[in-house]
Amino acid sequence: MSRRIKFLGIGTQKLEREAGYTFPRAKLLRWDSDITKGKYSHGEILSKFRAHKADILIGTQ
């Protein structure tokens, strides 16, 4: 694991930012409680990832 990720601490927003620096051309998709507040949010995120609209999926359990 990168030292920079450890330095930033936990959190998908911070990890998303770090991934953006590390992989600037990659399309990122975040899946966490901040993003999935809507009734259909989980399905929408999964559909986007399955449709290859993102290269990297960052999420929590």
PyRosetta script that sets phi, psi and omega in degrees:
from pyrosetta import init, pose_from_sequence

init()
pose = pose_from_sequence("MSRRIKFLGIGTQKLEREAGYTFPRAKLLRWDSDITKGKYSHGEILSKFRAHKADILIGTQ")
pose.set_psi(1, 144.8)
pose.set_omega(1, -179.8)
pose.set_phi(2, -65.5)
pose.set_psi(2, 140.5)
pose.set_omega(2, 175.2)
pose.set_phi(3, -63.5)
pose.set_psi(3, -32.6)
pose.set_omega(3, -178.4)
pose.set_phi(4, -65.3)
pose.set_psi(4, -36.5)
pose.set_omega(4, 177.6)
pose.set_phi(5, -66.4)
pose.set_psi(5, -44.1)
pose.set_omega(5, 179.1)
pose.set_phi(6, -60.8)
pose.set_psi(6, -39.9)
pose.set_omega(6, -179.3)
pose.set_phi(7, -64.4)
pose.set_psi(7, -37.3)
pose.set_omega(7, -178.1)
pose.set_phi(8, -70.1)
pose.set_psi(8, -25.7)
pose.set_omega(8, -176.9)
pose.set_phi(9, 93.0)
pose.set_psi(9, -168.1)
pose.set_omega(9, -177.2)
pose.set_phi(10, -89.9)
pose.set_psi(10, 164.7)
pose.set_omega(10, 177.6)
pose.set_phi(11, 127.4)
pose.set_psi(11, 130.9)
pose.set_omega(11, -177.3)
pose.set_phi(12, -68.9)
pose.set_psi(12, -30.2)
pose.set_omega(12, 177.9)
pose.set_phi(13, -64.5)
pose.set_psi(13, -42.5)
pose.set_omega(13, 178.6)
pose.set_phi(14, -67.7)
pose.set_psi(14, -40.0)
pose.set_omega(14, 178.3)
pose.set_phi(15, -65.6)
pose.set_psi(15, -38.9)
pose.set_omega(15, 177.5)
pose.set_phi(16, -62.0)
pose.set_psi(16, -42.8)
pose.set_omega(16, 178.3)
pose.set_phi(17, -62.2)
pose.set_psi(17, -46.0)
pose.set_omega(17, 179.6)
pose.set_phi(18, -63.1)
pose.set_psi(18, -42.6)
pose.set_omega(18, 178.5)
pose.set_phi(19, -62.7)
pose.set_psi(19, -36.2)
pose.set_omega(19, 177.1)
pose.set_phi(20, -62.9)
pose.set_psi(20, -37.4)
pose.set_omega(20, 176.4)
pose.set_phi(21, -70.8)
pose.set_psi(21, -41.1)
pose.set_omega(21, -176.3)
pose.set_phi(22, -74.4)
pose.set_psi(22, -37.2)
pose.set_omega(22, -178.7)
pose.set_phi(23, -125.3)
pose.set_psi(23, 72.0)
pose.set_omega(23, -172.4)
pose.set_phi(24, -62.4)
pose.set_psi(24, -23.7)
pose.set_omega(24, -178.6)
pose.set_phi(25, -93.2)
pose.set_psi(25, -7.9)
pose.set_omega(25, -177.6)
pose.set_phi(26, -78.9)
pose.set_psi(26, 145.1)
pose.set_omega(26, 173.4)
pose.set_phi(27, -89.9)
pose.set_psi(27, 122.3)
pose.set_omega(27, -175.6)
pose.set_phi(28, -103.4)
pose.set_psi(28, 146.3)
pose.set_omega(28, 177.1)
pose.set_phi(29, -136.2)
pose.set_psi(29, 126.0)
pose.set_omega(29, -178.2)
pose.set_phi(30, -104.2)
pose.set_psi(30, 138.1)
pose.set_omega(30, -178.8)
pose.set_phi(31, -131.3)
pose.set_psi(31, 97.1)
pose.set_omega(31, 179.2)
pose.set_phi(32, -149.5)
pose.set_psi(32, -177.4)
pose.set_omega(32, -175.5)
pose.set_phi(33, -66.4)
pose.set_psi(33, -25.9)
pose.set_omega(33, 177.1)
pose.set_phi(34, -68.5)
pose.set_psi(34, -34.9)
pose.set_omega(34, -175.9)
pose.set_phi(35, -86.9)
pose.set_psi(35, -30.3)
pose.set_omega(35, -170.7)
pose.set_phi(36, -101.6)
pose.set_psi(36, 45.4)
pose.set_omega(36, 179.7)
pose.set_phi(37, -80.5)
pose.set_psi(37, -25.5)
pose.set_omega(37, -178.2)
pose.set_phi(38, -79.7)
pose.set_psi(38, 161.3)
pose.set_omega(38, -176.9)
pose.set_phi(39, -60.2)
pose.set_psi(39, -38.5)
pose.set_omega(39, -175.3)
pose.set_phi(40, -106.9)
pose.set_psi(40, 11.6)
pose.set_omega(40, -174.3)
pose.set_phi(41, -58.3)
pose.set_psi(41, -45.1)
pose.set_omega(41, -178.2)
pose.set_phi(42, -60.4)
pose.set_psi(42, -46.5)
pose.set_omega(42, 179.8)
pose.set_phi(43, -63.5)
pose.set_psi(43, -38.7)
pose.set_omega(43, 179.4)
pose.set_phi(44, -65.3)
pose.set_psi(44, -43.4)
pose.set_omega(44, 179.4)
pose.set_phi(45, -64.4)
pose.set_psi(45, -45.8)
pose.set_omega(45, 179.6)
pose.set_phi(46, -62.0)
pose.set_psi(46, -41.2)
pose.set_omega(46, 178.4)
pose.set_phi(47, -62.4)
pose.set_psi(47, -42.3)
pose.set_omega(47, 178.3)
pose.set_phi(48, -61.6)
pose.set_psi(48, -43.8)
pose.set_omega(48, -178.9)
pose.set_phi(49, -67.9)
pose.set_psi(49, -42.1)
pose.set_omega(49, 177.9)
pose.set_phi(50, -63.1)
pose.set_psi(50, -31.0)
pose.set_omega(50, 179.9)
pose.set_phi(51, -84.8)
pose.set_psi(51, 9.1)
pose.set_omega(51, 177.8)
pose.set_phi(52, 61.4)
pose.set_psi(52, 34.5)
pose.set_omega(52, 175.9)
pose.set_phi(53, -86.7)
pose.set_psi(53, 1.5)
pose.set_omega(53, 175.5)
pose.set_phi(54, -145.9)
pose.set_psi(54, 146.5)
pose.set_omega(54, 177.5)
pose.set_phi(55, -92.0)
pose.set_psi(55, -31.0)
pose.set_omega(55, -176.1)
pose.set_phi(56, -130.9)
pose.set_psi(56, 129.8)
pose.set_omega(56, 176.3)
pose.set_phi(57, -109.1)
pose.set_psi(57, 122.5)
pose.set_omega(57, -179.5)
pose.set_phi(58, -114.1)
pose.set_psi(58, 123.5)
pose.set_omega(58, -177.6)
pose.set_phi(59, -156.2)
pose.set_psi(59, 177.7)
pose.set_omega(59, 176.7)
pose.set_phi(60, -123.5)
pose.set_psi(60, 167.4)
pose.set_omega(60, 180.0)
pose.set_phi(61, -68.6)
pose.dump_pdb("model.pdb")
